[in-house]
Structure formats: C-alpha cells, structure tokens
Amino acid sequence: MDRSELRGWIEDALARHERDCLERGEDVTGSTVAEIIDAVWGRLPLEVRRATTRTDVQASLTMLTVRRGLGVRTGASHRAALEGDDPHHRGL
C-alpha cells in the first residue's frame, strides 16, 4: 500500500476517533500515544490492516502530527523553511 493512500485512511480513522471521543464527552488531548495508535488501528478496514503494519501506522501518525504542528505556524519563515527557500534552514 502506498504511503499517501495509507495516510488518507489514517487521517479518516483519526478523525473518527476524535469525533467519537467528543461525542462521549472525553478529552482527546489526554490520550496516550498507545491509545491513539490502538484506536486508529481498530478503525482501519481489515484490508488496510492486512496490507500494512502497526509500525507503519505509528510512523504515518507521527508525520501527520508533525505536519499539523508545522501547519499551525503561519509565519513566512516557517513556510520558506519547509519549501527550502530560507537560507537559514538550507541543508537541514
């Protein structure tokens, strides 16, 4: 399974997990990494789980978290650093 397809499934499963927590009145910010991975893994279709590993799911969740965190920052220097245009961040 290709990474972008897997990330799409994971984003969907994560959104459903967050929605379900909110509907139950739970605080989603208090979840541990293991709880989130278990919740996302359990919400993936069986075919997707057979085509990947929990380690791949955890890696994709990590990348999604990093991208979300970077997306929150709106400064031009952060965008430039991500795009490789900032001379202070070249080579990183």
N, CA, C and O atoms as CSV, one atom per row, in Angstrom:
chain,resi,resn,atom,element,x,y,z
A,1,MET,N,N,0.854,-1.180,0.000
A,1,MET,CA,C,0.000,0.000,0.000
A,1,MET,C,C,0.894,1.235,0.000
A,1,MET,O,O,1.876,1.301,0.740
A,2,ASP,N,N,0.558,2.184,-0.812
A,2,ASP,CA,C,1.391,3.388,-0.899
A,2,ASP,C,C,1.104,4.328,0.285
A,2,ASP,O,O,0.002,4.348,0.833
A,3,ARG,N,N,2.124,5.099,0.656
A,3,ARG,CA,C,2.053,5.937,1.867
A,3,ARG,C,C,0.926,6.950,1.847
A,3,ARG,O,O,0.256,7.157,2.859
A,4,SER,N,N,0.711,7.583,0.706
A,4,SER,CA,C,-0.334,8.610,0.664
A,4,SER,C,C,-1.717,7.980,0.843
A,4,SER,O,O,-2.591,8.571,1.478
A,5,GLU,N,N,-1.914,6.799,0.293
A,5,GLU,CA,C,-3.191,6.102,0.484
A,5,GLU,C,C,-3.362,5.711,1.953
A,5,GLU,O,O,-4.439,5.873,2.526
A,6,LEU,N,N,-2.282,5.193,2.555
A,6,LEU,CA,C,-2.327,4.819,3.968
A,6,LEU,C,C,-2.614,6.034,4.842
A,6,LEU,O,O,-3.425,5.958,5.765
A,7,ARG,N,N,-1.954,7.152,4.554
A,7,ARG,CA,C,-2.192,8.366,5.346
A,7,ARG,C,C,-3.634,8.829,5.229
A,7,ARG,O,O,-4.209,9.323,6.199
A,8,GLY,N,N,-4.219,8.673,4.056
A,8,GLY,CA,C,-5.629,9.029,3.885
A,8,GLY,C,C,-6.523,8.199,4.789
A,8,GLY,O,O,-7.421,8.726,5.445
A,9,TRP,N,N,-6.270,6.888,4.819
A,9,TRP,CA,C,-7.038,6.014,5.702
A,9,TRP,C,C,-6.819,6.388,7.166
A,9,TRP,O,O,-7.757,6.400,7.962
A,10,ILE,N,N,-5.571,6.692,7.506
A,10,ILE,CA,C,-5.242,7.035,8.896
A,10,ILE,C,C,-5.889,8.354,9.294
A,10,ILE,O,O,-6.431,8.470,10.393
A,11,GLU,N,N,-5.839,9.348,8.413
A,11,GLU,CA,C,-6.495,10.633,8.716
A,11,GLU,C,C,-7.982,10.434,8.972
A,11,GLU,O,O,-8.549,11.025,9.891
A,12,ASP,N,N,-8.608,9.596,8.151
A,12,ASP,CA,C,-10.030,9.309,8.322
A,12,ASP,C,C,-10.283,8.608,9.660
A,12,ASP,O,O,-11.203,8.980,10.389
A,13,ALA,N,N,-9.481,7.610,9.981
A,13,ALA,CA,C,-9.650,6.871,11.238
A,13,ALA,C,C,-9.397,7.780,12.440
A,13,ALA,O,O,-10.099,7.686,13.446
A,14,LEU,N,N,-8.406,8.652,12.341
A,14,LEU,CA,C,-8.105,9.581,13.430
A,14,LEU,C,C,-9.248,10.566,13.629
A,14,LEU,O,O,-9.617,10.869,14.764
A,15,ALA,N,N,-9.806,11.062,12.547
A,15,ALA,CA,C,-10.943,11.990,12.641
A,15,ALA,C,C,-12.139,11.309,13.301
A,15,ALA,O,O,-12.830,11.910,14.125
A,16,ARG,N,N,-12.378,10.045,12.931
A,16,ARG,CA,C,-13.485,9.308,13.559
A,16,ARG,C,C,-13.223,9.072,15.035
A,16,ARG,O,O,-14.145,9.154,15.846
A,17,HIS,N,N,-11.975,8.778,15.397
A,17,HIS,CA,C,-11.608,8.596,16.808
A,17,HIS,C,C,-11.874,9.878,17.592
A,17,HIS,O,O,-12.487,9.844,18.659
A,18,GLU,N,N,-11.414,11.003,17.062
A,18,GLU,CA,C,-11.606,12.289,17.741
A,18,GLU,C,C,-13.094,12.622,17.868
A,18,GLU,O,O,-13.541,13.085,18.917
A,19,ARG,N,N,-13.855,12.385,16.804
A,19,ARG,CA,C,-15.298,12.636,16.839
A,19,ARG,C,C,-15.982,11.754,17.886
A,19,ARG,O,O,-16.819,12.231,18.653
A,20,ASP,N,N,-15.625,10.473,17.913
A,20,ASP,CA,C,-16.225,9.553,18.888
A,20,ASP,C,C,-15.905,9.971,20.319
A,20,ASP,O,O,-16.767,9.906,21.194
A,21,CYS,N,N,-14.674,10.397,20.556
A,21,CYS,CA,C,-14.285,10.864,21.902
A,21,CYS,C,C,-15.107,12.080,22.305
A,21,CYS,O,O,-15.598,12.161,23.431
A,22,LEU,N,N,-15.252,13.014,21.392
A,22,LEU,CA,C,-16.018,14.228,21.689
A,22,LEU,C,C,-17.486,13.908,21.950
A,22,LEU,O,O,-18.107,14.505,22.829
A,23,GLU,N,N,-18.046,12.959,21.182
A,23,GLU,CA,C,-19.438,12.572,21.386
A,23,GLU,C,C,-19.651,11.926,22.756
A,23,GLU,O,O,-20.723,12.045,23.349
A,24,ARG,N,N,-18.615,11.240,23.248
A,24,ARG,CA,C,-18.705,10.612,24.575
A,24,ARG,C,C,-18.335,11.589,25.690
A,24,ARG,O,O,-18.419,11.251,26.871
A,25,GLY,N,N,-17.925,12.796,25.313
A,25,GLY,CA,C,-17.546,13.800,26.299
A,25,GLY,C,C,-16.155,13.593,26.867
A,25,GLY,O,O,-15.836,14.116,27.935
A,26,GLU,N,N,-15.322,12.832,26.161
A,26,GLU,CA,C,-13.958,12.576,26.612
A,26,GLU,C,C,-13.016,13.667,26.101
A,26,GLU,O,O,-13.272,14.299,25.076
A,27,ASP,N,N,-11.943,13.871,26.823
A,27,ASP,CA,C,-10.925,14.837,26.433
A,27,ASP,C,C,-9.923,14.149,25.520
A,27,ASP,O,O,-9.173,13.282,25.968
A,28,VAL,N,N,-9.902,14.523,24.247
A,28,VAL,CA,C,-8.993,13.874,23.294
A,28,VAL,C,C,-7.534,14.244,23.537
A,28,VAL,O,O,-6.636,13.526,23.098
A,29,THR,N,N,-7.288,15.343,24.224
A,29,THR,CA,C,-5.903,15.755,24.464
A,29,THR,C,C,-5.233,14.904,25.524
A,29,THR,O,O,-4.010,14.947,25.655
A,30,GLY,N,N,-5.993,14.133,26.282
A,30,GLY,CA,C,-5.416,13.308,27.335
A,30,GLY,C,C,-5.058,11.900,26.892
A,30,GLY,O,O,-4.614,11.092,27.707
A,31,SER,N,N,-5.242,11.595,25.618
A,31,SER,CA,C,-4.950,10.248,25.110
A,31,SER,C,C,-3.452,10.022,25.021
A,31,SER,O,O,-2.692,10.930,24.685
A,32,THR,N,N,-3.036,8.801,25.325
A,32,THR,CA,C,-1.627,8.442,25.174
A,32,THR,C,C,-1.377,8.034,23.723
A,32,THR,O,O,-2.314,7.790,22.963
A,33,VAL,N,N,-0.125,7.966,23.360
A,33,VAL,CA,C,0.237,7.547,22.004
A,33,VAL,C,C,-0.289,6.137,21.734
A,33,VAL,O,O,-0.855,5.872,20.674
A,34,ALA,N,N,-0.099,5.242,22.694
A,34,ALA,CA,C,-0.560,3.862,22.516
A,34,ALA,C,C,-2.073,3.802,22.316
A,34,ALA,O,O,-2.554,3.025,21.491
A,35,GLU,N,N,-2.823,4.607,23.057
A,35,GLU,CA,C,-4.279,4.634,22.912
A,35,GLU,C,C,-4.693,5.127,21.528
A,35,GLU,O,O,-5.615,4.588,20.916
A,36,ILE,N,N,-4.007,6.144,21.049
A,36,ILE,CA,C,-4.324,6.699,19.729
A,36,ILE,C,C,-4.007,5.678,18.636
A,36,ILE,O,O,-4.807,5.477,17.722
A,37,ILE,N,N,-2.847,5.035,18.729
A,37,ILE,CA,C,-2.472,4.027,17.738
A,37,ILE,C,C,-3.484,2.880,17.745
A,37,ILE,O,O,-3.923,2.429,16.688
A,38,ASP,N,N,-3.852,2.410,18.943
A,38,ASP,CA,C,-4.850,1.337,19.045
A,38,ASP,C,C,-6.181,1.759,18.437
A,38,ASP,O,O,-6.810,0.994,17.706
A,39,ALA,N,N,-6.605,2.978,18.743
A,39,ALA,CA,C,-7.888,3.467,18.240
A,39,ALA,C,C,-7.881,3.586,16.724
A,39,ALA,O,O,-8.841,3.197,16.058
A,40,VAL,N,N,-6.798,4.124,16.184
A,40,VAL,CA,C,-6.703,4.282,14.725
A,40,VAL,C,C,-6.617,2.907,14.061
A,40,VAL,O,O,-7.307,2.648,13.076
A,41,TRP,N,N,-5.773,2.030,14.601
A,41,TRP,CA,C,-5.620,0.683,14.049
A,41,TRP,C,C,-6.971,-0.034,14.005
A,41,TRP,O,O,-7.308,-0.666,13.004
A,42,GLY,N,N,-7.728,0.062,15.074
A,42,GLY,CA,C,-9.021,-0.600,15.154
A,42,GLY,C,C,-10.063,-0.043,14.205
A,42,GLY,O,O,-11.029,-0.730,13.871
A,43,ARG,N,N,-9.881,1.189,13.769
A,43,ARG,CA,C,-10.841,1.812,12.850
A,43,ARG,C,C,-10.454,1.647,11.381
A,43,ARG,O,O,-11.222,2.023,10.496
A,44,LEU,N,N,-9.294,1.101,11.116
A,44,LEU,CA,C,-8.884,0.865,9.732
A,44,LEU,C,C,-9.611,-0.364,9.193
A,44,LEU,O,O,-9.825,-1.333,9.921
A,45,PRO,N,N,-9.988,-0.322,7.919
A,45,PRO,CA,C,-10.609,-1.507,7.314
A,45,PRO,C,C,-9.646,-2.705,7.366
A,45,PRO,O,O,-8.427,-2.535,7.343
A,46,LEU,N,N,-10.200,-3.885,7.435
A,46,LEU,CA,C,-9.400,-5.097,7.530
A,46,LEU,C,C,-8.394,-5.214,6.385
A,46,LEU,O,O,-7.257,-5.633,6.601
A,47,GLU,N,N,-8.805,-4.846,5.173
A,47,GLU,CA,C,-7.888,-4.937,4.024
A,47,GLU,C,C,-6.670,-4.038,4.214
A,47,GLU,O,O,-5.557,-4.392,3.826
A,48,VAL,N,N,-6.898,-2.870,4.817
A,48,VAL,CA,C,-5.793,-1.937,5.055
A,48,VAL,C,C,-4.865,-2.506,6.126
A,48,VAL,O,O,-3.644,-2.446,5.982
A,49,ARG,N,N,-5.432,-3.057,7.194
A,49,ARG,CA,C,-4.599,-3.646,8.256
A,49,ARG,C,C,-3.778,-4.814,7.742
A,49,ARG,O,O,-2.650,-5.030,8.187
A,50,ARG,N,N,-4.337,-5.566,6.811
A,50,ARG,CA,C,-3.592,-6.696,6.242
A,50,ARG,C,C,-2.461,-6.228,5.328
A,50,ARG,O,O,-1.483,-6.948,5.127
A,51,ALA,N,N,-2.592,-5.033,4.781
A,51,ALA,CA,C,-1.607,-4.523,3.829
A,51,ALA,C,C,-0.525,-3.666,4.479
A,51,ALA,O,O,0.367,-3.170,3.790
A,52,THR,N,N,-0.596,-3.486,5.804
A,52,THR,CA,C,0.373,-2.627,6.481
A,52,THR,C,C,0.687,-3.201,7.854
A,52,THR,O,O,0.228,-4.287,8.206
A,53,THR,N,N,1.474,-2.458,8.626
A,53,THR,CA,C,1.813,-2.880,9.988
A,53,THR,C,C,1.485,-1.749,10.960
A,53,THR,O,O,1.308,-0.598,10.560
A,54,ARG,N,N,1.408,-2.098,12.237
A,54,ARG,CA,C,1.170,-1.078,13.259
A,54,ARG,C,C,2.324,-0.074,13.274
A,54,ARG,O,O,2.120,1.109,13.547
A,55,THR,N,N,3.522,-0.545,12.982
A,55,THR,CA,C,4.686,0.346,12.933
A,55,THR,C,C,4.519,1.392,11.831
A,55,THR,O,O,4.839,2.563,12.035
A,56,ASP,N,N,4.020,0.974,10.665
A,56,ASP,CA,C,3.769,1.918,9.573
A,56,ASP,C,C,2.694,2.925,9.966
A,56,ASP,O,O,2.788,4.107,9.634
A,57,VAL,N,N,1.673,2.450,10.675
A,57,VAL,CA,C,0.599,3.344,11.132
A,57,VAL,C,C,1.164,4.360,12.113
A,57,VAL,O,O,0.841,5.545,12.030
A,58,GLN,N,N,2.003,3.911,13.042
A,58,GLN,CA,C,2.599,4.829,14.007
A,58,GLN,C,C,3.481,5.855,13.303
A,58,GLN,O,O,3.446,7.035,13.652
A,59,ALA,N,N,4.264,5.432,12.327
A,59,ALA,CA,C,5.124,6.360,11.582
A,59,ALA,C,C,4.281,7.390,10.837
A,59,ALA,O,O,4.613,8.575,10.824
A,60,SER,N,N,3.196,6.944,10.219
A,60,SER,CA,C,2.324,7.876,9.499
A,60,SER,C,C,1.643,8.846,10.456
A,60,SER,O,O,1.496,10.027,10.142
A,61,LEU,N,N,1.228,8.357,11.621
A,61,LEU,CA,C,0.639,9.248,12.626
A,61,LEU,C,C,1.648,10.298,13.074
A,61,LEU,O,O,1.298,11.461,13.276
A,62,THR,N,N,2.895,9.882,13.225
A,62,THR,CA,C,3.949,10.834,13.612
A,62,THR,C,C,4.106,11.917,12.556
A,62,THR,O,O,4.192,13.100,12.885
A,63,MET,N,N,4.144,11.519,11.285
A,63,MET,CA,C,4.286,12.502,10.204
A,63,MET,C,C,3.079,13.432,10.143
A,63,MET,O,O,3.234,14.634,9.929
A,64,LEU,N,N,1.890,12.892,10.326
A,64,LEU,CA,C,0.684,13.733,10.318
A,64,LEU,C,C,0.725,14.736,11.461
A,64,LEU,O,O,0.330,15.890,11.296
A,65,THR,N,N,1.200,14.296,12.612
A,65,THR,CA,C,1.302,15.188,13.770
A,65,THR,C,C,2.304,16.302,13.504
A,65,THR,O,O,2.051,17.462,13.827
A,66,VAL,N,N,3.427,15.952,12.925
A,66,VAL,CA,C,4.444,16.959,12.590
A,66,VAL,C,C,3.879,17.951,11.580
A,66,VAL,O,O,4.057,19.160,11.729
A,67,ARG,N,N,3.209,17.453,10.569
A,67,ARG,CA,C,2.641,18.345,9.549
A,67,ARG,C,C,1.569,19.254,10.129
A,67,ARG,O,O,1.493,20.430,9.776
A,68,ARG,N,N,0.750,18.721,11.010
A,68,ARG,CA,C,-0.273,19.558,11.658
A,68,ARG,C,C,0.396,20.647,12.489
A,68,ARG,O,O,-0.010,21.809,12.450
A,69,GLY,N,N,1.425,20.262,13.239
A,69,GLY,CA,C,2.131,21.240,14.070
A,69,GLY,C,C,2.784,22.317,13.237
A,69,GLY,O,O,2.739,23.493,13.599
A,70,LEU,N,N,3.387,21.940,12.132
A,70,LEU,CA,C,4.019,22.924,11.255
A,70,LEU,C,C,2.977,23.765,10.544
A,70,LEU,O,O,3.214,24.939,10.262
A,71,GLY,N,N,1.825,23.179,10.251
A,71,GLY,CA,C,0.756,23.904,9.575
A,71,GLY,C,C,0.156,24.992,10.447
A,71,GLY,O,O,-0.383,25.975,9.938
A,72,VAL,N,N,0.246,24.821,11.756
A,72,VAL,CA,C,-0.292,25.821,12.677
A,72,VAL,C,C,0.536,27.093,12.616
A,72,VAL,O,O,0.010,28.195,12.772
A,73,ARG,N,N,1.813,26.937,12.392
A,73,ARG,CA,C,2.696,28.096,12.291
A,73,ARG,C,C,2.459,28.756,10.941
A,73,ARG,O,O,2.543,28.104,9.900
A,74,THR,N,N,2.167,30.035,10.961
A,74,THR,CA,C,1.828,30.703,9.708
A,74,THR,C,C,2.888,31.707,9.265
A,74,THR,O,O,2.709,32.386,8.253
A,75,GLY,N,N,3.966,31.807,9.994
A,75,GLY,CA,C,4.993,32.775,9.633
A,75,GLY,C,C,5.657,32.439,8.316
A,75,GLY,O,O,5.801,31.268,7.964
A,76,ALA,N,N,6.057,33.456,7.597
A,76,ALA,CA,C,6.689,33.268,6.289
A,76,ALA,C,C,7.985,32.477,6.410
A,76,ALA,O,O,8.312,31.689,5.523
A,77,SER,N,N,8.729,32.677,7.501
A,77,SER,CA,C,9.997,31.960,7.637
A,77,SER,C,C,9.765,30.465,7.782
A,77,SER,O,O,10.578,29.668,7.314
A,78,HIS,N,N,8.675,30.073,8.418
A,78,HIS,CA,C,8.377,28.647,8.556
A,78,HIS,C,C,7.984,28.054,7.215
A,78,HIS,O,O,8.402,26.945,6.881
A,79,ARG,N,N,7.181,28.784,6.438
A,79,ARG,CA,C,6.809,28.297,5.109
A,79,ARG,C,C,8.045,28.214,4.225
A,79,ARG,O,O,8.221,27.246,3.485
A,80,ALA,N,N,8.885,29.210,4.301
A,80,ALA,CA,C,10.092,29.217,3.486
A,80,ALA,C,C,11.007,28.056,3.875
A,80,ALA,O,O,11.611,27.420,3.012
A,81,ALA,N,N,11.108,27.785,5.172
A,81,ALA,CA,C,11.947,26.677,5.627
A,81,ALA,C,C,11.412,25.352,5.099
A,81,ALA,O,O,12.190,24.493,4.683
A,82,LEU,N,N,10.107,25.180,5.111
A,82,LEU,CA,C,9.502,23.945,4.623
A,82,LEU,C,C,9.709,23.779,3.127
A,82,LEU,O,O,9.874,22.664,2.634
A,83,GLU,N,N,9.698,24.888,2.415
A,83,GLU,CA,C,9.851,24.843,0.965
A,83,GLU,C,C,11.315,24.882,0.543
A,83,GLU,O,O,11.623,24.768,-0.644
A,84,GLY,N,N,12.208,25.042,1.497
A,84,GLY,CA,C,13.640,25.063,1.185
A,84,GLY,C,C,14.135,26.399,0.677
A,84,GLY,O,O,15.230,26.480,0.120
A,85,ASP,N,N,13.338,27.465,0.862
A,85,ASP,CA,C,13.726,28.776,0.350
A,85,ASP,C,C,14.417,29.650,1.383
A,85,ASP,O,O,14.948,30.706,1.040
A,86,ASP,N,N,14.420,29.236,2.621
A,86,ASP,CA,C,15.001,30.057,3.684
A,86,ASP,C,C,16.493,29.724,3.794
A,86,ASP,O,O,16.851,28.583,4.088
A,87,PRO,N,N,17.370,30.719,3.559
A,87,PRO,CA,C,18.817,30.440,3.589
A,87,PRO,C,C,19.295,29.982,4.966
A,87,PRO,O,O,20.328,29.320,5.068
A,88,HIS,N,N,18.561,30.325,6.025
A,88,HIS,CA,C,18.955,29.925,7.383
A,88,HIS,C,C,18.682,28.456,7.644
A,88,HIS,O,O,19.243,27.879,8.575
A,89,HIS,N,N,17.828,27.844,6.836
A,89,HIS,CA,C,17.449,26.458,7.075
A,89,HIS,C,C,17.907,25.507,5.963
A,89,HIS,O,O,17.516,24.340,5.954
A,90,ARG,N,N,18.705,25.978,5.057
A,90,ARG,CA,C,19.159,25.112,3.971
A,90,ARG,C,C,20.072,24.032,4.522
A,90,ARG,O,O,20.881,24.268,5.420
A,91,GLY,N,N,19.925,22.867,3.973
A,91,GLY,CA,C,20.776,21.753,4.362
A,91,GLY,C,C,20.289,21.002,5.581
A,91,GLY,O,O,20.933,20.045,6.011
A,92,LEU,N,N,19.153,21.418,6.154
A,92,LEU,CA,C,18.630,20.695,7.321
A,92,LEU,C,C,17.736,19.572,6.895
A,92,LEU,O,O,17.203,18.852,7.739
